[in-house]
């Protein structure tokens, strides 16, 4: 009974025992001093005040927004990059190099213009593929897998069919 009461006491530091530890030291009662020390928590997190930190996750988009940095230059072309490139060419022919550079800084064009509908392959490689390989690329990647127990299912179906035809 007394042991369970001591466990529920939850002593963390010497301030919770009052003057008992002080009297044990001054009066030379080693057993009492050892007992009181053994009841203290040995977890340093109980003795040290720990605050929960709520750190916000810093992402690249948050940093770009905070420092007012434009989006990065795209690496490859998409449908929206062709009008940007045409506008920059028009500005170059109409107003010169400085106008084209300013447009490039404000709306950067992609570094690489890849052909569309070639499944991220260079055009020469895609046109060198056979029709079967092109069809295989066009199919969705998540094909349903064959059942593991397909063979036993086929044997069971054949036996049931044999039984039905004999009856």
Secondary structure as UniProt FT lines:
FT   HELIX           2..9
FT   HELIX           14..16
FT   TURN            18..19
FT   HELIX           20..27
FT   HELIX           30..39
FT   HELIX           44..47
FT   HELIX           60..66
FT   TURN            67..68
FT   TURN            79..80
FT   HELIX           81..95
FT   HELIX           97..106
FT   TURN            119..120
FT   HELIX           123..128
FT   HELIX           131..138
FT   TURN            148..149
FT   HELIX           150..166
//
